[in-house]
Amino acid sequence: MAFSTEYWDGNSVEFSIDEFTGAMGDSVTVFPVVVAIAALTELSLTRLLLGFAAFQIVWGLHYGLPISVEPMKALAALVIAGALTASELAVAGLLAGVVLLAVGSTGTLGRIERYVGQPVIRGVQLGVGLILLETGIRLSLDGVTLALVSMGVASVVILAGYRKASALVVLCVGVVFTVTQVGVPTPQLPAFTVALPDPSSVSVAALEGTVAQLAMTVGNAAVATSLLLSDYYDADVSADELSTSMGVMNLFAVPLGAMPMCHGSGGVAGKYAFGARTAGSNVILGAIYAVAAVLAVGIVSAFPLPMLGVVLGLIAIELGRAGLDTDHLPLTIGIGLLGVVTNIGVAFVAGALGYLLFEHGS
């Protein structure tokens, strides 16, 4: 059973089982990361989820497509690992928003892209995955029994053929476990406030995080997403358009306490693979995020950290798999390892220089 309606410019939304399952295909890239951030930092899960709820709907209806809205994963990994404070995260999100808006609105993304080769982008992804894996292992060791149970649940899901959903399933099991311990949370809405980060948070770490995130965003959130929208939906959405919308999104969202967000090829692929064909999946997912935001208060503070560690490990493995799909494996691995022993910003700059030398030498 399905319900479909048109809104503007001939675009339509459909509400059906396929659109619902498509929405779930995108949620696997958001819920686990956002819960980890809320559990390990001072950021509010309610505000984070309301940000995703609003912009899932806004960009879905704007583009008339099941487009994704995901956390900026390099920044997410750094704040989860403690390499960025919440205030530095906000600074990095705003800086990334300014750059993406400027690059997209002037149509210069295509010119920048050729200086950041695929092996460099994959290396940053690998480095981010390794940082998350390190954090996940540390958290898992705080409660080996719960971690082993979580790994067992993930193994069953993976063996059943749903590898990419394994982190979300473990997260759901953790939520059920937490509710049995603390009870059903009382619905609560946050107060509406606007706050800019303290100027002292404009730090070297924030700048390095911004650079690392932009490296991933150019390839994965702009160029790759544009290509997938064309392949899957025959849609003409340029990388510069996506860059502009990501810039606008972050300049609005971050001051309201939301997570720095981007579009992402993984979310688009997830939506498509699970049946989404219209912006109806975005409206459905936005509503799910909004309901979860209202009910989330009280769960995060009691969520078992060993289970969260396994969730982070599963996310890290997915990022690592994507990172190793590269045209130059030694360079990609080198960038990833350098990102762990130094930081992602340094690894990106060194990798970009190495890539340029490699290209020039060949």
Secondary structure, 3 states (H helix, E strand, C coil): CCEEEECCCCCEEEECHHHHHHHHHHHCCCHHHHHHHHHHCCCCHHHHHHHHHHHHHHHHHHHCCCCCCEECHHHHHHHHCCCCCHHHHHHHHHHHHHHHHHHHHCCCHHHHHCCCCHHHHHHHHHHHHHHHHHHHHHHHCCCHHHHHHHHHHHHHHHHCCCHHHHHHHHHHHHHHHHHHHHCCCCCCCCCCCCCCCCHHHCCHHHHHHHHHHHHHHHHHHHHHHHHHHHHHHCCCCCHHHHHHHHHHHHHHHHHHCCCCEECCHHHHHHHHHCCCCCCHHHHHHHHHHHHHHHHCCCCHHHCCHHHHHHHHHHHHHHHHHHHCCCCCHHHHHHHHHHHHHCCHHHHHHHHHHHHHHHHHHC
